[in-house]
Amino acid sequence: MADAVVHQYQLLHADPGLRITFQPGKGRALVVNFMTFGSHQRGWDIPDVGMPDQLSEAAQHNVLHIKDMTGGYYTHPGQIRTIVDTLSALQKDHRFEKLVSFGNSMGGYGAILFNRWVPFDATVAGTPVVDLGPLTRRIDPRGDRILWNVHDQAEGTSILGTAAACKRLYMFYPLSTPDLAHAALFPQSDTVHHFAFPAGPHAIFVPMLKKFGVGALIRRVLADDPAAVARLVAQYGGFDRSQGADEDVIADLAEAPELPQLSINETPAEMAEIRERTGSAA
């Protein structure tokens, strides 16, 4: 691992498509923050240490910030091994007592996906897609727009089974399509908790970010206290809807026609430039 230091952060890995930055904290927990991207600029200019003060709760928790600059949902060739190897080396050095994965949108997908290789004690996922291919494109008109740089080897990869196998999963989403369409397909169980926001945005943690509620959320997740999470969510206009599957929504999705896709924001030239810059060209 590299020992380069960025301010109070340690840059553990840097290549054109992936950056991994460690933010040391005082406690024995590690929050792994899978970062997202924006809709037009793809968010590649956002800081490498997104929402650091919130997730670390004033440096109480250690935070590992992982930034996929390809927009490929952390699945481009070599990325999975790099992330897992980096995290394993960090755990060997620090012996964290609890591991939590966190992310929204693309980051939410990554937060769930990496439960396949990392024994996270809990996962916090906001508005994740259900897969990287046909199912998402069938239920979500944004499919082409958000999945255009997914590598062929990851096409179609679903996280529904992984979500069911998580030790504890907290799902956050608005009651609006298409985010609700994705959420309806995720499992319901004693270890999967659904929290919905009637008026929430796709970036579902934004209301909490405005009032430093993300740190309070992480504290309750680390305490393994779903009831306390539900009470906190209620303060931000959300509610617990973990009881019972979304049978009606799922039935509607099964009968719905194929959705027309929104056009990709980038021009072919911009797409080619991004792929070349991030090392994700086919």
TORKOL-4160 file (C-alpha; in steps of 0.2 Angstrom, whole numbers, padded with zeros to 4 digits, m for minus):
282
<pt num="1" X="0000" Y="0000" Z="0000"/>
<pt num="2" X="0006" Y="0017" Z="m0004"/>
<pt num="3" X="0010" Y="0029" Z="0011"/>
<pt num="4" X="0006" Y="0045" Z="0002"/>
<pt num="5" X="m0004" Y="0057" Z="0014"/>
<pt num="6" X="m0017" Y="0069" Z="0008"/>
<pt num="7" X="m0019" Y="0082" Z="0022"/>
<pt num="8" X="m0025" Y="0071" Z="0036"/>
<pt num="9" X="m0029" Y="0057" Z="0024"/>
<pt num="10" X="m0019" Y="0043" Z="0018"/>
<pt num="11" X="m0020" Y="0039" Z="m0001"/>
<pt num="12" X="m0019" Y="0020" Z="m0002"/>
<pt num="13" X="m0022" Y="0018" Z="m0021"/>
<pt num="14" X="m0023" Y="0029" Z="m0036"/>
<pt num="15" X="m0025" Y="0025" Z="m0054"/>
<pt num="16" X="m0035" Y="0034" Z="m0068"/>
<pt num="17" X="m0051" Y="0024" Z="m0064"/>
<pt num="18" X="m0050" Y="0021" Z="m0045"/>
<pt num="19" X="m0045" Y="0030" Z="m0029"/>
<pt num="20" X="m0045" Y="0024" Z="m0012"/>
<pt num="21" X="m0042" Y="0036" Z="0003"/>
<pt num="22" X="m0041" Y="0032" Z="0021"/>
<pt num="23" X="m0047" Y="0044" Z="0035"/>
<pt num="24" X="m0040" Y="0038" Z="0052"/>
<pt num="25" X="m0052" Y="0040" Z="0067"/>
<pt num="26" X="m0051" Y="0037" Z="0086"/>
<pt num="27" X="m0063" Y="0022" Z="0087"/>
<pt num="28" X="m0062" Y="0004" Z="0082"/>
<pt num="29" X="m0075" Y="0004" Z="0068"/>
<pt num="30" X="m0072" Y="0007" Z="0049"/>
<pt num="31" X="m0085" Y="0014" Z="0038"/>
<pt num="32" X="m0082" Y="0010" Z="0019"/>
<pt num="33" X="m0089" Y="0024" Z="0009"/>
<pt num="34" X="m0093" Y="0019" Z="m0009"/>
<pt num="35" X="m0095" Y="0035" Z="m0018"/>
<pt num="36" X="m0107" Y="0039" Z="m0031"/>
<pt num="37" X="m0107" Y="0050" Z="m0047"/>
<pt num="38" X="m0117" Y="0064" Z="m0054"/>
<pt num="39" X="m0129" Y="0063" Z="m0069"/>
<pt num="40" X="m0120" Y="0075" Z="m0081"/>
<pt num="41" X="m0102" Y="0077" Z="m0075"/>
<pt num="42" X="m0102" Y="0060" Z="m0067"/>
<pt num="43" X="m0096" Y="0067" Z="m0051"/>
<pt num="44" X="m0078" Y="0063" Z="m0055"/>
<pt num="45" X="m0072" Y="0080" Z="m0048"/>
<pt num="46" X="m0080" Y="0077" Z="m0031"/>
<pt num="47" X="m0067" Y="0076" Z="m0017"/>
<pt num="48" X="m0059" Y="0060" Z="m0014"/>
<pt num="49" X="m0066" Y="0060" Z="0004"/>
<pt num="50" X="m0084" Y="0064" Z="0001"/>
<pt num="51" X="m0094" Y="0069" Z="0017"/>
<pt num="52" X="m0079" Y="0065" Z="0028"/>
<pt num="53" X="m0085" Y="0074" Z="0044"/>
<pt num="54" X="m0102" Y="0066" Z="0043"/>
<pt num="55" X="m0097" Y="0048" Z="0041"/>
<pt num="56" X="m0082" Y="0050" Z="0053"/>
<pt num="57" X="m0093" Y="0059" Z="0066"/>
<pt num="58" X="m0079" Y="0071" Z="0070"/>
<pt num="59" X="m0066" Y="0058" Z="0068"/>
<pt num="60" X="m0074" Y="0045" Z="0080"/>
<pt num="61" X="m0074" Y="0032" Z="0066"/>
<pt num="62" X="m0061" Y="0027" Z="0053"/>
<pt num="63" X="m0067" Y="0029" Z="0035"/>
<pt num="64" X="m0061" Y="0022" Z="0019"/>
<pt num="65" X="m0067" Y="0032" Z="0004"/>
<pt num="66" X="m0068" Y="0022" Z="m0012"/>
<pt num="67" X="m0071" Y="0032" Z="m0029"/>
<pt num="68" X="m0074" Y="0023" Z="m0045"/>
<pt num="69" X="m0070" Y="0036" Z="m0058"/>
<pt num="70" X="m0076" Y="0025" Z="m0073"/>
<pt num="71" X="m0094" Y="0025" Z="m0067"/>
<pt num="72" X="m0093" Y="0006" Z="m0069"/>
<pt num="73" X="m0101" Y="0002" Z="m0052"/>
<pt num="74" X="m0084" Y="m0004" Z="m0045"/>
<pt num="75" X="m0084" Y="m0019" Z="m0057"/>
<pt num="76" X="m0071" Y="m0014" Z="m0070"/>
<pt num="77" X="m0057" Y="m0027" Z="m0072"/>
<pt num="78" X="m0045" Y="m0027" Z="m0058"/>
<pt num="79" X="m0056" Y="m0015" Z="m0047"/>
<pt num="80" X="m0064" Y="m0029" Z="m0036"/>
<pt num="81" X="m0047" Y="m0037" Z="m0032"/>
<pt num="82" X="m0039" Y="m0020" Z="m0028"/>
<pt num="83" X="m0053" Y="m0014" Z="m0017"/>
<pt num="84" X="m0053" Y="m0031" Z="m0007"/>
<pt num="85" X="m0034" Y="m0032" Z="m0006"/>
<pt num="86" X="m0033" Y="m0014" Z="0000"/>
<pt num="87" X="m0046" Y="m0017" Z="0013"/>
<pt num="88" X="m0039" Y="m0033" Z="0019"/>
<pt num="89" X="m0022" Y="m0025" Z="0021"/>
<pt num="90" X="m0030" Y="m0011" Z="0031"/>
<pt num="91" X="m0039" Y="m0023" Z="0042"/>
<pt num="92" X="m0023" Y="m0032" Z="0045"/>
<pt num="93" X="m0014" Y="m0016" Z="0051"/>
<pt num="94" X="m0028" Y="m0009" Z="0062"/>
<pt num="95" X="m0039" Y="m0024" Z="0068"/>
<pt num="96" X="m0056" Y="m0015" Z="0066"/>
<pt num="97" X="m0069" Y="m0022" Z="0077"/>
<pt num="98" X="m0084" Y="m0017" Z="0066"/>
<pt num="99" X="m0085" Y="m0015" Z="0047"/>
<pt num="100" X="m0099" Y="m0005" Z="0039"/>
<pt num="101" X="m0102" Y="m0002" Z="0020"/>
<pt num="102" X="m0111" Y="0014" Z="0015"/>
<pt num="103" X="m0116" Y="0022" Z="m0002"/>
<pt num="104" X="m0130" Y="0030" Z="m0012"/>
<pt num="105" X="m0135" Y="0026" Z="m0030"/>
<pt num="106" X="m0119" Y="0018" Z="m0038"/>
<pt num="107" X="m0112" Y="0018" Z="m0021"/>
<pt num="108" X="m0127" Y="0009" Z="m0014"/>
<pt num="109" X="m0124" Y="m0004" Z="m0027"/>
<pt num="110" X="m0106" Y="m0006" Z="m0022"/>
<pt num="111" X="m0110" Y="m0006" Z="m0003"/>
<pt num="112" X="m0121" Y="m0021" Z="m0006"/>
<pt num="113" X="m0110" Y="m0030" Z="m0019"/>
<pt num="114" X="m0094" Y="m0030" Z="m0009"/>
<pt num="115" X="m0103" Y="m0041" Z="0005"/>
<pt num="116" X="m0098" Y="m0055" Z="m0007"/>
<pt num="117" X="m0080" Y="m0053" Z="m0002"/>
<pt num="118" X="m0080" Y="m0043" Z="0014"/>
<pt num="119" X="m0089" Y="m0048" Z="0031"/>
<pt num="120" X="m0097" Y="m0032" Z="0034"/>
<pt num="121" X="m0107" Y="m0031" Z="0050"/>
<pt num="122" X="m0119" Y="m0019" Z="0042"/>
<pt num="123" X="m0123" Y="m0011" Z="0026"/>
<pt num="124" X="m0131" Y="0006" Z="0022"/>
<pt num="125" X="m0138" Y="0008" Z="0004"/>
<pt num="126" X="m0147" Y="0022" Z="m0003"/>
<pt num="127" X="m0157" Y="0020" Z="m0020"/>
<pt num="128" X="m0146" Y="0006" Z="m0027"/>
<pt num="129" X="m0150" Y="m0002" Z="m0044"/>
<pt num="130" X="m0155" Y="m0021" Z="m0044"/>
<pt num="131" X="m0143" Y="m0026" Z="m0057"/>
<pt num="132" X="m0131" Y="m0019" Z="m0071"/>
<pt num="133" X="m0141" Y="m0024" Z="m0086"/>
<pt num="134" X="m0158" Y="m0030" Z="m0093"/>
<pt num="135" X="m0168" Y="m0029" Z="m0077"/>
<pt num="136" X="m0163" Y="m0012" Z="m0073"/>
<pt num="137" X="m0166" Y="m0006" Z="m0091"/>
<pt num="138" X="m0183" Y="m0014" Z="m0090"/>
<pt num="139" X="m0190" Y="m0005" Z="m0075"/>
<pt num="140" X="m0179" Y="0011" Z="m0075"/>
<pt num="141" X="m0180" Y="0023" Z="m0090"/>
<pt num="142" X="m0163" Y="0030" Z="m0083"/>
<pt num="143" X="m0154" Y="0013" Z="m0087"/>
<pt num="144" X="m0145" Y="0018" Z="m0103"/>
<pt num="145" X="m0140" Y="0034" Z="m0095"/>
<pt num="146" X="m0132" Y="0027" Z="m0079"/>
<pt num="147" X="m0125" Y="0010" Z="m0085"/>
<pt num="148" X="m0116" Y="0015" Z="m0101"/>
<pt num="149" X="m0099" Y="0012" Z="m0095"/>
<pt num="150" X="m0102" Y="m0005" Z="m0086"/>
<pt num="151" X="m0089" Y="m0018" Z="m0092"/>
<pt num="152" X="m0095" Y="m0032" Z="m0102"/>
<pt num="153" X="m0090" Y="m0045" Z="m0089"/>
<pt num="154" X="m0101" Y="m0037" Z="m0076"/>
<pt num="155" X="m0116" Y="m0034" Z="m0087"/>
<pt num="156" X="m0132" Y="m0041" Z="m0079"/>
<pt num="157" X="m0124" Y="m0043" Z="m0062"/>
<pt num="158" X="m0138" Y="m0044" Z="m0049"/>
<pt num="159" X="m0136" Y="m0039" Z="m0030"/>
<pt num="160" X="m0153" Y="m0046" Z="m0025"/>
<pt num="161" X="m0146" Y="m0062" Z="m0018"/>
<pt num="162" X="m0131" Y="m0053" Z="m0010"/>
<pt num="163" X="m0143" Y="m0041" Z="m0001"/>
<pt num="164" X="m0153" Y="m0056" Z="0006"/>
<pt num="165" X="m0136" Y="m0063" Z="0013"/>
<pt num="166" X="m0131" Y="m0047" Z="0021"/>
<pt num="167" X="m0129" Y="m0048" Z="0040"/>
<pt num="168" X="m0139" Y="m0033" Z="0042"/>
<pt num="169" X="m0145" Y="m0021" Z="0027"/>
<pt num="170" X="m0153" Y="m0004" Z="0029"/>
<pt num="171" X="m0161" Y="0001" Z="0013"/>
<pt num="172" X="m0166" Y="0020" Z="0010"/>
<pt num="173" X="m0176" Y="0026" Z="m0005"/>
<pt num="174" X="m0190" Y="0038" Z="m0010"/>
<pt num="175" X="m0207" Y="0033" Z="m0014"/>
<pt num="176" X="m0206" Y="0038" Z="m0032"/>
<pt num="177" X="m0203" Y="0028" Z="m0047"/>
<pt num="178" X="m0191" Y="0022" Z="m0053"/>
<pt num="179" X="m0182" Y="0021" Z="m0036"/>
<pt num="180" X="m0197" Y="0012" Z="m0028"/>
<pt num="181" X="m0197" Y="0000" Z="m0043"/>
<pt num="182" X="m0179" Y="m0005" Z="m0038"/>
<pt num="183" X="m0183" Y="m0006" Z="m0019"/>
<pt num="184" X="m0198" Y="m0016" Z="m0022"/>
<pt num="185" X="m0188" Y="m0031" Z="m0028"/>
<pt num="186" X="m0176" Y="m0031" Z="m0014"/>
<pt num="187" X="m0179" Y="m0044" Z="0000"/>
<pt num="188" X="m0189" Y="m0042" Z="0016"/>
<pt num="189" X="m0183" Y="m0051" Z="0031"/>
<pt num="190" X="m0178" Y="m0048" Z="0049"/>
<pt num="191" X="m0161" Y="m0042" Z="0043"/>
<pt num="192" X="m0166" Y="m0031" Z="0029"/>
<pt num="193" X="m0174" Y="m0015" Z="0034"/>
<pt num="194" X="m0183" Y="m0003" Z="0022"/>
<pt num="195" X="m0184" Y="0015" Z="0025"/>
<pt num="196" X="m0194" Y="0026" Z="0013"/>
<pt num="197" X="m0196" Y="0045" Z="0011"/>
<pt num="198" X="m0212" Y="0051" Z="0003"/>
<pt num="199" X="m0203" Y="0067" Z="m0003"/>
<pt num="200" X="m0185" Y="0061" Z="m0004"/>
<pt num="201" X="m0173" Y="0064" Z="m0018"/>
<pt num="202" X="m0163" Y="0051" Z="m0027"/>
<pt num="203" X="m0148" Y="0057" Z="m0016"/>
<pt num="204" X="m0158" Y="0051" Z="m0002"/>
<pt num="205" X="m0146" Y="0056" Z="0012"/>
<pt num="206" X="m0146" Y="0074" Z="0007"/>
<pt num="207" X="m0159" Y="0079" Z="0021"/>
<pt num="208" X="m0148" Y="0071" Z="0034"/>
<pt num="209" X="m0132" Y="0079" Z="0027"/>
<pt num="210" X="m0139" Y="0096" Z="0030"/>
<pt num="211" X="m0141" Y="0093" Z="0048"/>
<pt num="212" X="m0126" Y="0081" Z="0052"/>
<pt num="213" X="m0139" Y="0066" Z="0053"/>
<pt num="214" X="m0128" Y="0054" Z="0043"/>
<pt num="215" X="m0115" Y="0053" Z="0058"/>
<pt num="216" X="m0130" Y="0050" Z="0070"/>
<pt num="217" X="m0136" Y="0036" Z="0057"/>
<pt num="218" X="m0119" Y="0028" Z="0057"/>
<pt num="219" X="m0118" Y="0028" Z="0076"/>
<pt num="220" X="m0135" Y="0019" Z="0077"/>
<pt num="221" X="m0130" Y="0006" Z="0064"/>
<pt num="222" X="m0114" Y="0002" Z="0073"/>
<pt num="223" X="m0124" Y="m0001" Z="0089"/>
<pt num="224" X="m0135" Y="m0013" Z="0079"/>
<pt num="225" X="m0151" Y="m0004" Z="0084"/>
<pt num="226" X="m0164" Y="m0004" Z="0070"/>
<pt num="227" X="m0177" Y="0004" Z="0081"/>
<pt num="228" X="m0165" Y="0018" Z="0084"/>
<pt num="229" X="m0162" Y="0020" Z="0066"/>
<pt num="230" X="m0181" Y="0020" Z="0063"/>
<pt num="231" X="m0183" Y="0034" Z="0076"/>
<pt num="232" X="m0169" Y="0044" Z="0068"/>
<pt num="233" X="m0177" Y="0042" Z="0050"/>
<pt num="234" X="m0193" Y="0048" Z="0057"/>
<pt num="235" X="m0185" Y="0065" Z="0062"/>
<pt num="236" X="m0181" Y="0067" Z="0043"/>
<pt num="237" X="m0198" Y="0063" Z="0036"/>
<pt num="238" X="m0195" Y="0045" Z="0033"/>
<pt num="239" X="m0203" Y="0029" Z="0039"/>
<pt num="240" X="m0200" Y="0011" Z="0042"/>
<pt num="241" X="m0209" Y="0000" Z="0029"/>
<pt num="242" X="m0200" Y="m0016" Z="0032"/>
<pt num="243" X="m0215" Y="m0027" Z="0035"/>
<pt num="244" X="m0221" Y="m0037" Z="0020"/>
<pt num="245" X="m0215" Y="m0037" Z="0002"/>
<pt num="246" X="m0221" Y="m0025" Z="m0011"/>
<pt num="247" X="m0232" Y="m0038" Z="m0020"/>
<pt num="248" X="m0243" Y="m0025" Z="m0029"/>
<pt num="249" X="m0228" Y="m0015" Z="m0035"/>
<pt num="250" X="m0219" Y="m0031" Z="m0041"/>
<pt num="251" X="m0235" Y="m0037" Z="m0050"/>
<pt num="252" X="m0236" Y="m0020" Z="m0059"/>
<pt num="253" X="m0218" Y="m0021" Z="m0064"/>
<pt num="254" X="m0221" Y="m0039" Z="m0071"/>
<pt num="255" X="m0235" Y="m0033" Z="m0082"/>
<pt num="256" X="m0228" Y="m0016" Z="m0087"/>
<pt num="257" X="m0222" Y="m0014" Z="m0105"/>
<pt num="258" X="m0203" Y="m0011" Z="m0109"/>
<pt num="259" X="m0199" Y="0007" Z="m0104"/>
<pt num="260" X="m0192" Y="0019" Z="m0117"/>
<pt num="261" X="m0174" Y="0024" Z="m0112"/>
<pt num="262" X="m0168" Y="0042" Z="m0108"/>
<pt num="263" X="m0153" Y="0047" Z="m0120"/>
<pt num="264" X="m0136" Y="0047" Z="m0113"/>
<pt num="265" X="m0130" Y="0064" Z="m0107"/>
<pt num="266" X="m0112" Y="0062" Z="m0115"/>
<pt num="267" X="m0109" Y="0063" Z="m0133"/>
<pt num="268" X="m0099" Y="0049" Z="m0141"/>
<pt num="269" X="m0084" Y="0059" Z="m0141"/>
<pt num="270" X="m0086" Y="0063" Z="m0123"/>
<pt num="271" X="m0089" Y="0045" Z="m0119"/>
<pt num="272" X="m0073" Y="0040" Z="m0128"/>
<pt num="273" X="m0063" Y="0053" Z="m0119"/>
<pt num="274" X="m0069" Y="0047" Z="m0102"/>
<pt num="275" X="m0066" Y="0029" Z="m0106"/>
<pt num="276" X="m0048" Y="0034" Z="m0111"/>
<pt num="277" X="m0045" Y="0045" Z="m0096"/>
<pt num="278" X="m0051" Y="0032" Z="m0084"/>
<pt num="279" X="m0043" Y="0017" Z="m0092"/>
<pt num="280" X="m0059" Y="0009" Z="m0095"/>
<pt num="281" X="m0059" Y="0009" Z="m0114"/>
<pt num="282" X="m0064" Y="m0008" Z="m0121"/>
